Amino acid sequence: MKIKLIEKTDSNKGMIIRVVILTSLIFGGLIYYNFFGKNIKKDSQVLSEESKKPIDFKSIDQKTESFVKKITDESKKAADNVLGEATKIYQNTRQTIASRSSEVVNDLIFNSTIKPILDQYEKLPLEQKEKIREDICR
């Protein structure tokens, strides 16, 4: 088994470009940290123990309670609105279904009972039609 030598190809150029970009990013990060990272450390010393205010838990409790009350009131109103709209939609749908079903039943009854009788009546000769008319009109 012979070992093939690594030939110089375009992929080596791509590798070199990647290494250069990675190295420049690392150096850029170090330079950025040296200029701006030191300022961050200085700013953190501004908040010392003396400048901190004591926490007022009573006001936090009151604000939280008023916020929760406001949210519950608004959610109740929204739920009532949704329920009202859902009820309206239900009633409209129910009425629509009832009217459509009555139309379908009427059409079904007419097509299955009365229409065949009328079709047979139309096929009769004129004398028999007149006799049926006289019998019905009595």
ZIWOGI-V708511 format. One record per backbone hydrogen bond with DSSP energy under -1.0 kcal/mol. CO is the residue of the C=O (numbers start at 1). NH is the residue of the N-H. Records with the same first field share a line. If there is no record, write none. Layout:
BEGIN
CO=NH  NH
END
This chain:
BEGIN
10=14
11=15
12=16
13=17
14=18
15=19
16=20
17=21
18=22
19=23
20=24
21=25
22=26
23=27
24=28
25=29
26=30
27=31
28=32
29=33
30=34
31=35
32=36
33=37
36=40
37=41
38=42
39=43
40=44
43=46
46=48
56=60
57=61
58=62
59=63
60=64
61=65
62=66
63=67
64=68
65=69
66=70
67=71
68=72
69=73
70=74
71=75
72=76
73=77
74=78
75=79
76=80
77=81
78=82
79=83
80=84
81=85
82=86
83=87
84=88
85=89
86=90
87=91
88=92
89=93
90=94
91=95
92=96
93=97
94=98
95=99
96=100
97=101
98=102
99=103
100=104
101=105
102=106
103=107
104=108
105=109
106=110
107=111
108=112
109=113
110=115
114=118
115=119
116=120
117=121
118=122
119=123
125=129
126=130
127=131
128=132
129=133
130=134
131=135
132=136
133=137
END
